[in-house]
Amino acid sequence: MEPDTVVPSEVAADAEVMASVEKGPTAQFIIADISQDDAFVTLPLDDAASLPAWR
């Protein structure tokens, strides 16, 4: 059985990443690299992993 691994990606040394929750009709989780234009991902908050799940 082969291990299920992902090759680490290169990360810019000057990247600055932040996360936020935007409340509205559907709460959205947003994670963005604020050092780049249009470098963000959004998803419904209910679909976002909790902190313990990330560990």
N, CA, C and O atoms as CSV, one atom per row, in Angstrom:
chain,resi,resn,atom,element,x,y,z
A,1,MET,N,N,0.838,-1.175,0.000
A,1,MET,CA,C,0.000,0.000,0.000
A,1,MET,C,C,0.884,1.240,0.000
A,1,MET,O,O,1.786,1.366,0.828
A,2,GLU,N,N,0.624,2.147,-0.925
A,2,GLU,CA,C,1.408,3.376,-1.004
A,2,GLU,C,C,0.881,4.399,0.003
A,2,GLU,O,O,-0.329,4.503,0.209
A,3,PRO,N,N,1.782,5.151,0.626
A,3,PRO,CA,C,1.316,6.184,1.556
A,3,PRO,C,C,0.592,7.293,0.801
A,3,PRO,O,O,0.912,7.597,-0.348
A,4,ASP,N,N,-0.381,7.885,1.467
A,4,ASP,CA,C,-1.148,8.987,0.891
A,4,ASP,C,C,-0.477,10.289,1.322
A,4,ASP,O,O,-0.865,10.897,2.320
A,5,THR,N,N,0.531,10.709,0.564
A,5,THR,CA,C,1.277,11.906,0.929
A,5,THR,C,C,1.124,12.970,-0.138
A,5,THR,O,O,0.817,12.682,-1.295
A,6,VAL,N,N,1.342,14.185,0.271
A,6,VAL,CA,C,1.283,15.326,-0.630
A,6,VAL,C,C,2.646,15.992,-0.610
A,6,VAL,O,O,3.229,16.186,0.457
A,7,VAL,N,N,3.151,16.340,-1.764
A,7,VAL,CA,C,4.436,17.016,-1.852
A,7,VAL,C,C,4.258,18.435,-1.322
A,7,VAL,O,O,3.364,19.148,-1.778
A,8,PRO,N,N,5.084,18.862,-0.374
A,8,PRO,CA,C,4.958,20.223,0.152
A,8,PRO,C,C,5.164,21.259,-0.956
A,8,PRO,O,O,6.024,21.093,-1.821
A,9,SER,N,N,4.388,22.298,-0.920
A,9,SER,CA,C,4.542,23.361,-1.913
A,9,SER,C,C,5.528,24.397,-1.400
A,9,SER,O,O,5.775,24.500,-0.199
A,10,GLU,N,N,6.079,25.152,-2.317
A,10,GLU,CA,C,6.983,26.227,-1.920
A,10,GLU,C,C,6.153,27.404,-1.431
A,10,GLU,O,O,5.115,27.729,-2.008
A,11,VAL,N,N,6.617,28.033,-0.368
A,11,VAL,CA,C,5.912,29.175,0.204
A,11,VAL,C,C,6.846,30.367,0.160
A,11,VAL,O,O,8.009,30.278,0.553
A,12,ALA,N,N,6.328,31.474,-0.318
A,12,ALA,CA,C,7.140,32.691,-0.370
A,12,ALA,C,C,7.492,33.131,1.044
A,12,ALA,O,O,6.654,33.080,1.944
A,13,ALA,N,N,8.711,33.554,1.233
A,13,ALA,CA,C,9.172,33.971,2.556
A,13,ALA,C,C,8.452,35.217,3.047
A,13,ALA,O,O,8.347,35.442,4.253
A,14,ASP,N,N,7.956,36.028,2.118
A,14,ASP,CA,C,7.306,37.266,2.529
A,14,ASP,C,C,5.777,37.171,2.488
A,14,ASP,O,O,5.095,38.196,2.519
A,15,ALA,N,N,5.234,35.957,2.419
A,15,ALA,CA,C,3.780,35.775,2.390
A,15,ALA,C,C,3.193,36.113,3.757
A,15,ALA,O,O,3.789,35.816,4.793
A,16,GLU,N,N,2.038,36.727,3.744
A,16,GLU,CA,C,1.338,37.050,4.980
A,16,GLU,C,C,-0.097,36.556,4.825
A,16,GLU,O,O,-0.881,37.118,4.061
A,17,VAL,N,N,-0.428,35.494,5.563
A,17,VAL,CA,C,-1.722,34.838,5.413
A,17,VAL,C,C,-2.577,35.113,6.643
A,17,VAL,O,O,-2.102,35.059,7.777
A,18,MET,N,N,-3.857,35.411,6.390
A,18,MET,CA,C,-4.802,35.685,7.471
A,18,MET,C,C,-6.093,34.923,7.202
A,18,MET,O,O,-6.393,34.564,6.063
A,19,ALA,N,N,-6.851,34.683,8.266
A,19,ALA,CA,C,-8.155,34.032,8.143
A,19,ALA,C,C,-9.191,34.896,8.836
A,19,ALA,O,O,-8.887,35.649,9.761
A,20,SER,N,N,-10.430,34.766,8.363
A,20,SER,CA,C,-11.504,35.584,8.895
A,20,SER,C,C,-12.830,34.872,8.687
A,20,SER,O,O,-12.942,33.980,7.846
A,21,VAL,N,N,-13.835,35.271,9.459
A,21,VAL,CA,C,-15.200,34.788,9.266
A,21,VAL,C,C,-16.056,35.998,8.920
A,21,VAL,O,O,-16.087,36.986,9.653
A,22,GLU,N,N,-16.750,35.902,7.788
A,22,GLU,CA,C,-17.636,36.981,7.350
A,22,GLU,C,C,-19.067,36.523,7.590
A,22,GLU,O,O,-19.508,35.507,7.052
A,23,LYS,N,N,-19.786,37.290,8.408
A,23,LYS,CA,C,-21.165,36.932,8.721
A,23,LYS,C,C,-22.101,37.562,7.712
A,23,LYS,O,O,-21.878,38.684,7.257
A,24,GLY,N,N,-23.132,36.849,7.371
A,24,GLY,CA,C,-24.138,37.295,6.418
A,24,GLY,C,C,-25.219,36.246,6.377
A,24,GLY,O,O,-25.398,35.509,7.347
A,25,PRO,N,N,-25.953,36.157,5.270
A,25,PRO,CA,C,-26.973,35.108,5.168
A,25,PRO,C,C,-26.368,33.722,5.400
A,25,PRO,O,O,-27.001,32.863,6.013
A,26,THR,N,N,-25.145,33.505,4.912
A,26,THR,CA,C,-24.381,32.287,5.175
A,26,THR,C,C,-23.003,32.725,5.660
A,26,THR,O,O,-22.305,33.449,4.951
A,27,ALA,N,N,-22.600,32.295,6.862
A,27,ALA,CA,C,-21.274,32.653,7.373
A,27,ALA,C,C,-20.214,32.019,6.476
A,27,ALA,O,O,-20.301,30.837,6.143
A,28,GLN,N,N,-19.210,32.813,6.086
A,28,GLN,CA,C,-18.148,32.356,5.193
A,28,GLN,C,C,-16.811,32.398,5.917
A,28,GLN,O,O,-16.512,33.362,6.622
A,29,PHE,N,N,-16.003,31.349,5.745
A,29,PHE,CA,C,-14.628,31.319,6.235
A,29,PHE,C,C,-13.753,31.776,5.083
A,29,PHE,O,O,-13.873,31.269,3.967
A,30,ILE,N,N,-12.877,32.728,5.347
A,30,ILE,CA,C,-12.005,33.279,4.312
A,30,ILE,C,C,-10.567,33.132,4.770
A,30,ILE,O,O,-10.232,33.473,5.904
A,31,ILE,N,N,-9.716,32.624,3.890
A,31,ILE,CA,C,-8.282,32.582,4.142
A,31,ILE,C,C,-7.622,33.257,2.952
A,31,ILE,O,O,-7.922,32.949,1.798
A,32,ALA,N,N,-6.707,34.193,3.255
A,32,ALA,CA,C,-6.133,35.001,2.184
A,32,ALA,C,C,-4.664,35.292,2.427
A,32,ALA,O,O,-4.215,35.440,3.564
A,33,ASP,N,N,-3.927,35.370,1.322
A,33,ASP,CA,C,-2.539,35.846,1.337
A,33,ASP,C,C,-2.632,37.333,1.026
A,33,ASP,O,O,-2.820,37.721,-0.127
A,34,ILE,N,N,-2.501,38.161,2.050
A,34,ILE,CA,C,-2.703,39.595,1.851
A,34,ILE,C,C,-1.527,40.282,1.158
A,34,ILE,O,O,-1.583,41.480,0.880
A,35,SER,N,N,-0.460,39.524,0.878
A,35,SER,CA,C,0.665,40.103,0.150
A,35,SER,C,C,0.478,39.969,-1.368
A,35,SER,O,O,1.308,40.451,-2.139
A,36,GLN,N,N,-0.609,39.315,-1.796
A,36,GLN,CA,C,-0.890,39.110,-3.221
A,36,GLN,C,C,-2.313,39.564,-3.538
A,36,GLN,O,O,-3.208,39.412,-2.706
A,37,ASP,N,N,-2.528,40.109,-4.708
A,37,ASP,CA,C,-3.868,40.464,-5.149
A,37,ASP,C,C,-4.638,39.201,-5.521
A,37,ASP,O,O,-4.084,38.286,-6.132
A,38,ASP,N,N,-5.896,39.157,-5.157
A,38,ASP,CA,C,-6.805,38.059,-5.518
A,38,ASP,C,C,-6.314,36.683,-5.105
A,38,ASP,O,O,-6.585,35.702,-5.798
A,39,ALA,N,N,-5.600,36.587,-3.997
A,39,ALA,CA,C,-5.119,35.294,-3.496
A,39,ALA,C,C,-5.907,34.942,-2.235
A,39,ALA,O,O,-5.439,35.151,-1.116
A,40,PHE,N,N,-7.118,34.403,-2.438
A,40,PHE,CA,C,-7.957,34.048,-1.311
A,40,PHE,C,C,-8.855,32.866,-1.662
A,40,PHE,O,O,-9.073,32.554,-2.832
A,41,VAL,N,N,-9.371,32.219,-0.619
A,41,VAL,CA,C,-10.304,31.107,-0.762
A,41,VAL,C,C,-11.420,31.345,0.241
A,41,VAL,O,O,-11.162,31.730,1.382
A,42,THR,N,N,-12.664,31.116,-0.180
A,42,THR,CA,C,-13.792,31.204,0.742
A,42,THR,C,C,-14.571,29.899,0.696
A,42,THR,O,O,-14.597,29.210,-0.324
A,43,LEU,N,N,-15.207,29.569,1.823
A,43,LEU,CA,C,-16.084,28.418,1.884
A,43,LEU,C,C,-17.057,28.628,3.021
A,43,LEU,O,O,-16.775,29.385,3.950
A,44,PRO,N,N,-18.215,27.959,2.960
A,44,PRO,CA,C,-19.160,28.095,4.068
A,44,PRO,C,C,-18.490,27.693,5.384
A,44,PRO,O,O,-17.741,26.717,5.439
A,45,LEU,N,N,-18.767,28.449,6.425
A,45,LEU,CA,C,-18.142,28.190,7.722
A,45,LEU,C,C,-18.430,26.773,8.206
A,45,LEU,O,O,-17.573,26.155,8.837
A,46,ASP,N,N,-19.610,26.251,7.925
A,46,ASP,CA,C,-19.952,24.890,8.352
A,46,ASP,C,C,-19.048,23.841,7.706
A,46,ASP,O,O,-18.883,22.752,8.257
A,47,ASP,N,N,-18.461,24.149,6.547
A,47,ASP,CA,C,-17.585,23.201,5.850
A,47,ASP,C,C,-16.118,23.349,6.234
A,47,ASP,O,O,-15.298,22.513,5.855
A,48,ALA,N,N,-15.774,24.391,6.975
A,48,ALA,CA,C,-14.378,24.629,7.371
A,48,ALA,C,C,-13.986,23.670,8.494
A,48,ALA,O,O,-14.804,23.362,9.361
A,49,ALA,N,N,-12.741,23.200,8.481
A,49,ALA,CA,C,-12.243,22.311,9.526
A,49,ALA,C,C,-12.066,23.090,10.831
A,49,ALA,O,O,-11.636,24.243,10.817
A,50,SER,N,N,-12.390,22.473,11.926
A,50,SER,CA,C,-12.178,23.104,13.232
A,50,SER,C,C,-10.699,23.028,13.578
A,50,SER,O,O,-9.968,22.231,12.991
A,51,LEU,N,N,-10.256,23.834,14.511
A,51,LEU,CA,C,-8.845,23.827,14.896
A,51,LEU,C,C,-8.385,22.450,15.355
A,51,LEU,O,O,-7.316,22.016,14.927
A,52,PRO,N,N,-9.129,21.735,16.203
A,52,PRO,CA,C,-8.685,20.376,16.586
A,52,PRO,C,C,-8.572,19.434,15.398
A,52,PRO,O,O,-7.732,18.534,15.411
A,53,ALA,N,N,-9.400,19.618,14.369
A,53,ALA,CA,C,-9.326,18.746,13.201
A,53,ALA,C,C,-8.060,19.014,12.392
A,53,ALA,O,O,-7.593,18.124,11.682
A,54,TRP,N,N,-7.495,20.210,12.479
A,54,TRP,CA,C,-6.271,20.557,11.748
A,54,TRP,C,C,-5.036,19.978,12.404
A,54,TRP,O,O,-3.996,19.859,11.757
A,55,ARG,N,N,-5.125,19.621,13.658
A,55,ARG,CA,C,-3.939,19.147,14.404
A,55,ARG,C,C,-3.578,17.760,14.062
A,55,ARG,O,O,-2.611,17.223,14.602
